[in-house]
Amino acid sequence: MSTDALAAARPAQKGPAARLWASSRPFRPVLLVDIVLFVGLSVTQDGFFKWMNMQNILSSVSVLWIVAMAMTFVLISGGFDLSVGAIAGLCSVFLAKVLEGSMPGVPALILTILLGGVVGALANGIFIGVFRLSVFVVTLASMTALSGVVLVWSQTQSIYVTAPIVSQIAVNSYLGLQAPIWIMLGVFVVFLYVQNRTYFGRDLYATGGSFQAARLAGIRTTLTIVMVYAISGAAAGLAGAIGVGRVGAATPQVDGSVALQAIAAVLLGGTSLIGGSGGVGGTVFGVLFIGILQNGLNMAGVESSWQYIVTGVILLLAVLGDRLGRVEGGLGGRIKRLFRRGGGTPDATCAVDPMED
Protein backbone atom coordinates (compact mmCIF):
# COMPACT_ATOMS: atom_id res chain seq x y z
CA MET A 1 0.00 0.00 0.00
CA SER A 2 1.35 3.42 -0.92
CA THR A 3 2.24 6.12 1.58
CA ASP A 4 -0.66 8.25 0.38
CA ALA A 5 -3.08 5.37 0.89
CA LEU A 6 -1.78 4.75 4.43
CA ALA A 7 -2.14 8.44 5.24
CA ALA A 8 -5.71 8.41 3.94
CA ALA A 9 -6.58 5.31 5.97
CA ARG A 10 -5.09 6.72 9.21
CA PRO A 11 -7.63 8.63 11.34
CA ALA A 12 -7.14 12.39 11.19
CA GLN A 13 -5.32 13.80 14.19
CA LYS A 14 -7.26 16.44 16.10
CA GLY A 15 -5.55 19.74 16.72
CA PRO A 16 -5.16 21.28 20.22
CA ALA A 17 -8.25 23.47 19.77
CA ALA A 18 -10.38 20.49 18.69
CA ARG A 19 -9.16 18.38 21.62
CA LEU A 20 -9.87 21.23 24.03
CA TRP A 21 -13.38 21.68 22.66
CA ALA A 22 -14.04 17.92 22.85
CA SER A 23 -12.88 17.82 26.48
CA SER A 24 -15.29 20.65 27.35
CA ARG A 25 -18.38 18.58 26.58
CA PRO A 26 -19.30 17.77 30.23
CA PHE A 27 -19.33 21.44 31.26
CA ARG A 28 -20.33 23.03 27.96
CA PRO A 29 -23.90 23.81 29.16
CA VAL A 30 -22.75 25.79 32.21
CA LEU A 31 -20.08 27.53 30.10
CA LEU A 32 -22.73 28.73 27.67
CA VAL A 33 -25.00 29.80 30.54
CA ASP A 34 -22.10 31.74 32.07
CA ILE A 35 -21.57 33.60 28.80
CA VAL A 36 -25.28 34.42 28.42
CA LEU A 37 -25.56 35.53 32.06
CA PHE A 38 -22.41 37.64 31.84
CA VAL A 39 -23.53 39.38 28.65
CA GLY A 40 -27.05 39.92 29.98
CA LEU A 41 -25.89 41.49 33.23
CA SER A 42 -23.34 43.62 31.40
CA VAL A 43 -26.15 45.09 29.32
CA THR A 44 -28.80 45.46 32.03
CA GLN A 45 -26.78 46.41 35.12
CA ASP A 46 -24.72 49.60 35.23
CA GLY A 47 -21.30 48.99 36.72
CA PHE A 48 -21.34 45.22 36.23
CA PHE A 49 -18.81 45.19 33.42
CA LYS A 50 -16.10 47.06 35.31
CA TRP A 51 -12.67 45.82 36.32
CA MET A 52 -13.30 46.42 40.01
CA ASN A 53 -16.56 44.47 39.89
CA MET A 54 -14.84 41.61 38.05
CA GLN A 55 -12.34 41.41 40.89
CA ASN A 56 -15.15 41.60 43.43
CA ILE A 57 -16.88 38.64 41.79
CA LEU A 58 -13.73 36.54 41.88
CA SER A 59 -12.71 37.48 45.42
CA SER A 60 -16.26 36.92 46.69
CA VAL A 61 -16.16 33.29 45.52
CA SER A 62 -12.59 32.64 46.71
CA VAL A 63 -13.74 30.53 49.67
CA LEU A 64 -16.23 28.61 47.52
CA TRP A 65 -13.61 28.16 44.76
CA ILE A 66 -11.07 26.55 47.10
CA VAL A 67 -13.64 24.30 48.76
CA ALA A 68 -15.13 23.32 45.38
CA MET A 69 -11.72 22.32 43.97
CA ALA A 70 -11.32 19.79 46.77
CA MET A 71 -15.00 18.81 46.60
CA THR A 72 -14.40 17.87 42.96
CA PHE A 73 -11.86 15.29 44.07
CA VAL A 74 -14.27 14.00 46.72
CA LEU A 75 -17.08 13.57 44.20
CA ILE A 76 -14.77 11.92 41.67
CA SER A 77 -13.86 9.40 44.37
CA GLY A 78 -17.54 8.56 44.79
CA GLY A 79 -18.33 10.56 47.91
CA PHE A 80 -19.16 14.04 49.11
CA ASP A 81 -18.30 16.12 52.17
CA LEU A 82 -20.95 17.98 54.18
CA SER A 83 -18.48 18.94 56.91
CA VAL A 84 -16.30 21.44 55.02
CA GLY A 85 -18.10 24.44 56.52
CA ALA A 86 -17.59 23.12 60.04
CA ILE A 87 -13.91 22.34 59.38
CA ALA A 88 -13.43 25.83 57.97
CA GLY A 89 -15.05 27.30 61.09
CA LEU A 90 -12.88 25.18 63.37
CA CYS A 91 -9.72 26.21 61.53
CA SER A 92 -10.69 29.88 61.61
CA VAL A 93 -11.05 29.74 65.39
CA PHE A 94 -7.72 27.90 65.63
CA LEU A 95 -6.01 30.55 63.50
CA ALA A 96 -7.45 33.36 65.60
CA LYS A 97 -6.32 31.64 68.83
CA VAL A 98 -2.74 30.99 67.74
CA LEU A 99 -2.36 34.50 66.30
CA GLU A 100 -3.75 35.84 69.55
CA GLY A 101 -0.96 33.92 71.24
CA SER A 102 1.67 35.83 69.21
CA MET A 103 2.59 33.01 66.82
CA PRO A 104 4.13 34.33 63.57
CA GLY A 105 1.69 34.59 60.68
CA VAL A 106 3.13 32.13 58.17
CA PRO A 107 3.62 29.22 60.62
CA ALA A 108 0.12 29.88 61.99
CA LEU A 109 -1.35 29.69 58.48
CA ILE A 110 0.52 26.47 57.68
CA LEU A 111 -0.62 24.88 60.95
CA THR A 112 -4.20 25.92 60.20
CA ILE A 113 -4.13 24.17 56.82
CA LEU A 114 -2.50 21.09 58.36
CA LEU A 115 -5.13 21.03 61.09
CA GLY A 116 -7.86 21.01 58.45
CA GLY A 117 -6.16 18.08 56.69
CA VAL A 118 -5.79 16.09 59.90
CA VAL A 119 -9.39 16.71 60.95
CA GLY A 120 -10.65 15.76 57.50
CA ALA A 121 -8.67 12.52 57.54
CA LEU A 122 -9.62 11.53 61.09
CA ALA A 123 -13.23 12.69 61.19
CA ASN A 124 -14.19 11.54 57.69
CA GLY A 125 -11.47 9.65 55.82
CA ILE A 126 -10.82 6.93 58.38
CA PHE A 127 -14.49 6.11 58.94
CA ILE A 128 -15.35 6.14 55.23
CA GLY A 129 -12.17 4.59 53.82
CA VAL A 130 -11.27 2.07 56.53
CA PHE A 131 -14.59 1.21 58.18
CA ARG A 132 -16.65 1.72 54.99
CA LEU A 133 -19.39 3.68 56.74
CA SER A 134 -21.95 5.72 54.84
CA VAL A 135 -20.58 8.95 53.37
CA PHE A 136 -23.74 10.85 54.27
CA VAL A 137 -23.85 9.65 57.88
CA VAL A 138 -20.15 10.24 58.54
CA THR A 139 -19.89 13.72 57.05
CA LEU A 140 -23.20 14.79 58.60
CA ALA A 141 -22.06 13.53 62.00
CA SER A 142 -18.68 15.28 61.72
CA MET A 143 -20.39 18.49 60.59
CA THR A 144 -22.65 18.40 63.65
CA ALA A 145 -19.90 17.51 66.11
CA LEU A 146 -17.38 20.00 64.78
CA SER A 147 -19.98 22.78 64.76
CA GLY A 148 -20.41 22.10 68.48
CA VAL A 149 -16.65 22.19 69.01
CA VAL A 150 -16.50 25.60 67.31
CA LEU A 151 -19.20 26.95 69.64
CA VAL A 152 -17.51 25.58 72.75
CA TRP A 153 -13.99 26.66 71.78
CA SER A 154 -15.02 30.18 70.75
CA GLN A 155 -17.41 30.48 73.70
CA THR A 156 -19.97 31.70 71.15
CA GLN A 157 -17.99 34.92 70.77
CA SER A 158 -16.33 36.35 67.67
CA ILE A 159 -12.55 36.53 67.94
CA TYR A 160 -11.22 39.61 66.17
CA VAL A 161 -7.91 39.26 64.35
CA THR A 162 -5.57 42.12 63.48
CA ALA A 163 -2.46 40.13 62.50
CA PRO A 164 -1.02 41.20 59.11
CA ILE A 165 -1.14 37.68 57.67
CA VAL A 166 -4.93 37.67 57.35
CA SER A 167 -4.88 40.92 55.41
CA GLN A 168 -2.06 39.64 53.23
CA ILE A 169 -4.05 36.62 52.08
CA ALA A 170 -7.53 38.14 51.95
CA VAL A 171 -7.41 41.88 51.37
CA ASN A 172 -4.12 43.09 49.92
CA SER A 173 -3.49 43.39 46.19
CA TYR A 174 -0.42 42.23 44.28
CA LEU A 175 0.34 43.21 40.68
CA GLY A 176 -3.13 44.66 40.32
CA LEU A 177 -5.02 41.60 41.56
CA GLN A 178 -6.43 40.94 45.01
CA ALA A 179 -4.63 38.27 47.01
CA PRO A 180 -7.53 35.76 47.04
CA ILE A 181 -7.52 35.74 43.22
CA TRP A 182 -3.83 34.76 43.15
CA ILE A 183 -4.55 32.03 45.71
CA MET A 184 -7.47 30.79 43.59
CA LEU A 185 -5.25 30.55 40.52
CA GLY A 186 -2.55 28.72 42.47
CA VAL A 187 -5.03 26.25 43.96
CA PHE A 188 -6.52 25.56 40.52
CA VAL A 189 -3.11 24.89 38.95
CA VAL A 190 -2.14 22.52 41.77
CA PHE A 191 -5.40 20.57 41.61
CA LEU A 192 -5.32 20.42 37.82
CA TYR A 193 -1.77 19.02 37.91
CA VAL A 194 -2.64 16.45 40.59
CA GLN A 195 -5.73 15.42 38.67
CA ASN A 196 -4.05 14.92 35.30
CA ARG A 197 -0.38 14.25 36.01
CA THR A 198 -0.10 12.13 39.15
CA TYR A 199 -0.77 8.55 40.15
CA PHE A 200 -3.08 9.83 42.87
CA GLY A 201 -5.28 11.45 40.21
CA ARG A 202 -5.43 8.19 38.30
CA ASP A 203 -6.29 6.26 41.47
CA LEU A 204 -8.99 8.80 42.25
CA TYR A 205 -10.88 8.14 39.03
CA ALA A 206 -10.45 4.38 39.33
CA THR A 207 -11.71 4.35 42.92
CA GLY A 208 -14.73 6.45 42.05
CA GLY A 209 -15.51 4.38 38.96
CA SER A 210 -15.59 1.10 40.87
CA PHE A 211 -14.17 0.69 44.35
CA GLN A 212 -14.02 -3.09 44.16
CA ALA A 213 -12.47 -3.19 40.69
CA ALA A 214 -9.87 -0.60 41.69
CA ARG A 215 -8.94 -2.61 44.77
CA LEU A 216 -8.64 -5.81 42.75
CA ALA A 217 -6.40 -3.93 40.32
CA GLY A 218 -3.96 -3.23 43.14
CA ILE A 219 -4.91 0.37 43.85
CA ARG A 220 -4.73 1.33 47.51
CA THR A 221 -8.34 2.44 47.64
CA THR A 222 -8.46 2.95 51.40
CA LEU A 223 -5.46 5.28 51.34
CA THR A 224 -6.95 7.13 48.37
CA ILE A 225 -10.20 7.76 50.26
CA VAL A 226 -8.41 8.91 53.41
CA MET A 227 -6.19 11.24 51.39
CA VAL A 228 -9.07 12.78 49.46
CA TYR A 229 -10.87 13.73 52.68
CA ALA A 230 -7.60 15.04 54.11
CA ILE A 231 -7.26 17.24 51.03
CA SER A 232 -10.84 18.41 51.46
CA GLY A 233 -10.13 19.31 55.07
CA ALA A 234 -6.91 21.14 54.19
CA ALA A 235 -8.75 23.15 51.53
CA ALA A 236 -11.42 24.00 54.09
CA GLY A 237 -8.66 25.15 56.45
CA LEU A 238 -7.25 27.51 53.81
CA ALA A 239 -10.76 28.74 53.00
CA GLY A 240 -11.40 29.38 56.68
CA ALA A 241 -8.21 31.44 56.94
CA ILE A 242 -9.26 33.58 53.97
CA GLY A 243 -12.70 33.95 55.53
CA VAL A 244 -11.10 35.32 58.70
CA GLY A 245 -9.23 37.89 56.64
CA ARG A 246 -12.34 38.97 54.74
CA VAL A 247 -14.43 39.42 57.89
CA GLY A 248 -11.63 40.45 60.24
CA ALA A 249 -12.70 37.89 62.83
CA ALA A 250 -13.33 34.22 63.48
CA THR A 251 -17.04 33.80 64.13
CA PRO A 252 -18.76 30.95 65.97
CA GLN A 253 -21.42 30.63 63.27
CA VAL A 254 -20.59 27.79 60.89
CA ASP A 255 -21.47 28.41 57.24
CA GLY A 256 -23.53 25.34 56.44
CA SER A 257 -24.31 26.50 52.92
CA VAL A 258 -20.74 26.36 51.61
CA ALA A 259 -20.82 22.56 51.27
CA LEU A 260 -24.06 22.59 49.27
CA GLN A 261 -22.85 25.46 47.10
CA ALA A 262 -19.61 23.60 46.42
CA ILE A 263 -21.47 20.41 45.50
CA ALA A 264 -23.77 22.41 43.23
CA ALA A 265 -20.79 24.07 41.52
CA VAL A 266 -19.05 20.73 41.01
CA LEU A 267 -22.15 19.08 39.58
CA LEU A 268 -22.81 22.05 37.30
CA GLY A 269 -19.24 21.65 36.09
CA GLY A 270 -19.94 18.16 34.79
CA THR A 271 -18.59 15.96 37.58
CA SER A 272 -20.82 12.95 38.19
CA LEU A 273 -22.54 12.52 41.54
CA ILE A 274 -21.73 8.78 41.53
CA GLY A 275 -18.01 9.29 40.91
CA GLY A 276 -15.44 8.27 38.36
CA SER A 277 -15.74 11.24 36.00
CA GLY A 278 -15.44 15.01 35.89
CA GLY A 279 -12.67 17.44 36.75
CA VAL A 280 -11.69 20.78 38.22
CA GLY A 281 -11.81 22.50 34.83
CA GLY A 282 -15.59 22.27 34.79
CA THR A 283 -15.84 23.24 38.45
CA VAL A 284 -14.32 26.62 37.57
CA PHE A 285 -17.35 27.47 35.43
CA GLY A 286 -19.75 26.13 38.05
CA VAL A 287 -18.26 28.41 40.69
CA LEU A 288 -18.24 31.37 38.29
CA PHE A 289 -21.92 30.77 37.54
CA ILE A 290 -22.78 31.04 41.24
CA GLY A 291 -20.55 34.08 41.68
CA ILE A 292 -21.91 35.94 38.66
CA LEU A 293 -25.49 35.11 39.63
CA GLN A 294 -25.07 36.29 43.22
CA ASN A 295 -23.35 39.48 42.08
CA GLY A 296 -26.13 40.15 39.59
CA LEU A 297 -28.81 39.55 42.23
CA ASN A 298 -27.07 41.95 44.60
CA MET A 299 -26.78 44.64 41.95
CA ALA A 300 -30.47 44.17 41.10
CA GLY A 301 -31.40 44.70 44.74
CA VAL A 302 -32.64 41.17 45.39
CA GLU A 303 -32.67 40.21 49.09
CA SER A 304 -29.88 37.86 50.19
CA SER A 305 -32.41 35.36 51.52
CA TRP A 306 -33.50 34.66 47.96
CA GLN A 307 -29.97 33.56 47.14
CA TYR A 308 -30.46 30.50 49.38
CA ILE A 309 -33.58 29.63 47.40
CA VAL A 310 -31.71 30.04 44.14
CA THR A 311 -28.84 27.88 45.42
CA GLY A 312 -31.26 25.12 46.39
CA VAL A 313 -32.93 25.19 42.99
CA ILE A 314 -29.53 25.14 41.26
CA LEU A 315 -28.46 22.11 43.32
CA LEU A 316 -31.66 20.27 42.45
CA LEU A 317 -31.30 21.06 38.74
CA ALA A 318 -27.63 20.04 38.82
CA VAL A 319 -28.48 16.65 40.35
CA LEU A 320 -31.34 16.22 37.88
CA GLY A 321 -29.02 17.06 34.99
CA ASP A 322 -26.45 14.55 36.24
CA ARG A 323 -29.17 11.91 36.61
CA LEU A 324 -30.62 12.45 33.14
CA GLY A 325 -27.14 12.60 31.63
CA ARG A 326 -26.56 9.01 32.74
CA VAL A 327 -29.78 7.79 31.12
CA GLU A 328 -29.44 6.44 27.61
CA GLY A 329 -31.10 8.85 25.21
CA GLY A 330 -31.06 11.75 27.69
CA LEU A 331 -34.26 13.48 28.80
CA GLY A 332 -36.23 12.42 25.72
CA GLY A 333 -35.29 8.78 26.14
CA ARG A 334 -36.16 8.88 29.82
CA ILE A 335 -39.63 10.33 29.16
CA LYS A 336 -40.33 7.75 26.46
CA ARG A 337 -39.38 4.88 28.81
CA LEU A 338 -41.54 6.31 31.60
CA PHE A 339 -44.58 6.37 29.32
CA ARG A 340 -43.77 2.97 27.87
CA ARG A 341 -43.54 1.20 31.22
CA GLY A 342 -46.05 3.32 33.13
CA GLY A 343 -43.71 5.12 35.49
CA GLY A 344 -40.98 2.58 36.10
CA THR A 345 -38.78 2.28 39.16
CA PRO A 346 -35.69 4.18 40.18
CA ASP A 347 -32.34 2.87 39.03
CA ALA A 348 -30.07 1.28 41.59
CA THR A 349 -27.76 4.29 41.52
CA CYS A 350 -30.46 6.37 43.22
CA ALA A 351 -30.91 3.92 46.09
CA VAL A 352 -27.41 3.09 47.25
CA ASP A 353 -24.60 5.03 48.80
CA PRO A 354 -21.97 5.68 46.11
CA MET A 355 -19.27 4.38 48.43
CA GLU A 356 -20.98 1.01 48.83
CA ASP A 357 -19.97 -0.64 45.55
PyMOL commands that set and color helices and strands:
alter all, ss='L'
color gray80, all
select helices_A, chain A and resi 3-9+16-23+25-44+51-60+62-76+84-100+105-130+135-154+164-170+179-197+199-209+211-216+221-247+257-268+280-299+305-325+330-341+348-350
alter helices_A, ss='H'
color red, helices_A
select strands_A, chain A and resi 159-160+173-174+177-178+249-250
alter strands_A, ss='S'
color yellow, strands_A
deselect
rebuild
show_as cartoon
